Amino acid sequence: MTVNFLDAAVKVLEEQGKPLHWTVIQDIALQRGYLDPFTQQDIRKHLLAALSKAARQPRPPAIRAASGERCSRSIAAMPRAGPAASMANAGHQPDASRTRGSSQMVTTVSVNPTAN
């Protein structure tokens, strides 16, 4: 009994009851016959595409409510303490051209040069 790629992944995840790497999902779906390499071409490509597309789509409100997630979320703020807090104030590293020096000769110019 083969099913489409996303349905196979969802079925495997529901059966396992925990997050899985896509390769594990693929292996289990193949072992249980949800995906058939003889009738479905490029299983890896299509499974990854289905998972990627599903991950980019917002979840319908009914699924969000059933999962126990809050429907409205506050915007994350930068932490006030710890290593991540100092990242907001950190300066950028100098460009490579500034660390290697100049390839041109630099001459010193005085305010009142003397005539030769």
Secondary structure, DSSP 8 states (H G I E B T S, - for coil): ----HHHHHHHHHHHHTS---HHHHHHHHHHTTSS-TTTSS-HHHHHHHHHHHHHHS---HHHHHHHT--SS-------SSSHHHHHTT------HHHHH--SS------SS----
